């Protein structure tokens, strides 16, 4: 009765069962995977958020396939300048303003991926994706009847794209190359040299670029990271949304920015308009509120950046003493990757850590690391829990 595309293994694994048992026990959980900003103790401007949702125009339904014009214009303003008014440039150095007609609003980046996959791929076609990276992509690919082909990220004094490995992963069924900028969980940005090489590969093979930039605003340094949304060398679909930019995942609004050679971009826009008109999914109240939400991002992002910096300092201080744990270099996002002794599979290590020290971490396999010996932590977890959890983590490996 059910399609093969949903034939996933649904029984809980050992890790999930251990977490369920711990929660039933009533013991305190030091959750170093906590990544929902609305439950991590940040101060939200509640009155401003609620007022933005009280716009009387929400009582009228005005369907627009790409989304409301004023909302798309606010998204374009976001790319033109950050919360401090600094201009953001693309990899080409351009800081031009995006045309709102090239923006498509969706209810989530997951839906945006679905639009793009359906636009570009026949059943059985392939999208190249980085490894390690976020596991949700596998489910989205299954639902779109396509395959993901991993290309490797290598760590050598920092993360980098293995360009020869990427080229080796190309097949006649390759339709697009996906980049996560910065990557989740490695926190590595695509470098300008890499972006130029990727553009050359895509131009040569007639591939599109799909750029997931949900963590773009969370760079470790003061310099803004360039965006793919302002480059026109190859057909590019840049995805982002309110979930990370304004730390409001419950408001469910994201977007696709289309860029590239004019003829290809206009063909893509025409087809995307039909797809978007078929769904018309973003809610009117959230669309109307989005310009106000984006205007609030400065303080919210500052709180998140402060939490990231504080927790990172706790982590580095704990690892500064002799320890078998190494934190890998990162450039942005809100995760940290630890290299740990590969004494067992990462799942088993994470379960043992949970049962012995009540510390919850992501095993590396969750993010498709190629081998064991990696754990992933969220840097926006509440500071007290994070600090205590890191102490437990250190004690666990000191006694291993």
Secondary structure, 3 states (H helix, E strand, C coil): CCCHHHCCCCCCCHHHHHHHHHHHHCCCCEECCCCCHHHCCCCCCHHHHHHHCCCHHHHCCCCCCCCCHHHHHHHHHHHHECCCCCECCECCCCCCCCCHHHEEEECCHHHHHHHHHHHHCCCCCEEEEEECCCCHHHHHHHHCCCEEEEEEEEECCCEEECHHHHHHHCCCCEEEEEEECCCCCCCCCCCHHHHHHHHHHHHHHCCEEEEECCCCCCECCCCCCCEHHHCCCCCEEEEEEHHHHCCCHHHCCEEEEEECCHHHHHHHHHHHHHHHHHHCCCCHHHHHHHHHHHHCHHHHHHHHHHHHHHHHHHHHHHHHCCCCCEECCCCECCEEEEECCCCCCHHHHHHHHHHHHCEECEEHHHHCCCCCCEEEEECCCCHHHHHHHHHHHHHHHHCC
